[in-house]
Amino acid sequence: MKLAILPILAGIALGVLAPILVYLGNPGNMGMCAACFTRDIAGALNLHQAGIVQYIRPEIIGLIIGALLVSFFTREFRPRTGSAPIVRFGLGIFAMIGALVFLGCPWRMWLRLSAGDWTAIAGVFGLIFGILIGVFFLRRGFSLGRNRPTSKIVGLIFPIFALLLLGLLVWGLMDTNAPIKFSSKGPGSMHAPLIISLVAGLFLGAIFQKSRFCMIAAVRDTILMRDTHILQGVIALVIAAFFTNLALGFFNPGFSGQPIAHNDTLWNFLGMALAGIAFTLAGGCPGRQIILSGEGDGDAAVFVLGLLVGAAFAHNFGLASSPAGIGANAPVAVAAGFVFCLLVAVFAREKRS
């Protein structure tokens, strides 16, 4: 199979499976969302106290383990780390804050759009704007430096963490006294059956690992290298999700009444613009970073931990949006995020000898 077709197959897989997961119980237009699901995990681990978004999502665990397994079998498991970890951690924090102002990662942005949620249009333009800013600095030599090979145990730490999360989830389902939290209402209480969610995550993790599927790379590579093969995968995602939503009765075009979304155009744009800059400087969208963490990339794992902490900040300090609108302190946090990303882009680059 030619590698060029793999992103298209990955896009189709996500476009079909995400609405099916909604049909089986996941929140509306949120069959698969790297940001929202990581936020739910943060809540389940007591990192924030927003009771409606607390659940250890098996899909995220599946993505990590699926990427791990396929990378092992194809000899692409390459433990490496050491490229500006503290900067990546900070980028992860602000990427999550931007995503939760918009209410979704780039995956969910396209899934929302394919279901007729026109409020996501501002997010599309915001994401592209943020990527363009990141590409501007990439063209001028921005780099967080090369990571270095390390021992296998280092590369396995994050997948082991994912397996521990799975153990906590099973423990919590079996024992009401388990130390993790489950939402009794709201998006966190809505989920497909555990086994189905886990298998879907494993399958997507495997195909994403082989295809290098990434929303940021789709735009970045088209601009920098005139390479559109990942962009074709994104287009395939939107088409597949549109027809699947249509078949399941989920297509509901309009700006109002959309599930887990708000209609503040400016902040939908700015939230995703901030996320777009952070993702581009870090080297990939949150889904891609999760996949990389499964194949031994310690720097990607640090970024994902930043997402986890960013989710905690977002809900502990009134930064995350809700269907009623943006959080009270979101404007200050988004402004701080833009400042941080621009400072990183200008000053936190690796010096060339």
WORACOR-V425658 format. One line per field, one symbol per residue. phi: phi as a letter, one per 30 degrees, with the letter a starting at -180 (. if undefined). A space follows every 50 residues. Layout:
phi=???
This chain:
phi=.dddddddddddedddddddddedkdeehbdabddddddddedddidbcd dcbbadddddededdddddddddchcdbdaajchddddddddeddddddd ddildeededddddcjdddddddedddddddddddedddcjdadjddbdb dddddcedededddddddddeddcbdcddccbdcaieddcadeedddddd ddddddddddcidadddededdddbhccddedddddeddddeddddddic dbdlcciddhabcceeddddddddddddddddjlddddddddddcjdddd ddddddedddddeecdbicddbedkddecdeddddddddeddddddcccd dcd
